[in-house]
């Protein structure tokens, strides 16, 4: 299915000497949703899911620095800049307002987009993130960075540790050992010679959380209808950390998908994307959806 998908438009934006890859899917002129990548994703990772949305919505995808077809220079990255890049992509396409969905790392970018550019949002859906100072998350980040910066052998071990951490039991049980090994190998091949990208993307979280207290007033002012959709088996970002976001965002609602892990859109697309569609259609968190 993914091989048959061709963007309506695509290209690179030159932003301060960095090339930012973007894609516009659909027919143009309709309401538009942007799907924000997780840390180790790229635009084509979404291709298998576009048919769940593209009949009614145009879709924006883009790679952050260090991802996919965007620049991979070994320089500092910044999450507010990734959010600003989206506004430039929207301007290039000619889209004034969007629905925004951010999974994991993309959720940080979604939050800063809402904080900085709320006037350009219809709705916001987030999954697998936190917006508070948590020692356990800091420890998780530090151990990931240690794997990234060590030998190729250590990085190979990380590919096994990573999938054990992020998937729920039901999803993994459906995969054969061969399928899991293929997923690990693709990740390893993509980043073994570009580990600096994972390092820089991860390090960009430091100023994000370092500025949390200074920026908190901006997050508290987000009135955009926001859904927090979490997998009940998320061990990368435990639910007690994620739920705190609903205490910060005044127009937010918590939803939990039973049996899913950290990557809910991949593990339970039959539940995740109908929730996203219901939010976009209603432009309100007061929606009726099933989350078995």
Buried (B, 14 or more C-beta within 10 A) or exposed (E): EEEEBEBBEBBBBEBEEBBBBBBBBBEEEEBBBBBBBBBBBBBBBBBEBBEBBBEEBBBBBBBBBBBBBBBBBEEEBBBBBBBBBBBBBBEBBEBEBBBBBBBBBBBBBBBBBBBBBBEBBBBBBBBBBBBBEBEEBEEBBEEBBEBBEEEEEEBBEBBEEBBEBBBBEBBBEEBEEEEBEEBBEEBBEBBEEBBBBBBBBBBBBEBBBEBEEEBBEBBEEBEBBBBBBBBBBBBBBBBEBBBBBBEBBEEBBBBBBEBBBBBBBBBBEEBBBBBBBBBBBBEEBEBEBEBE
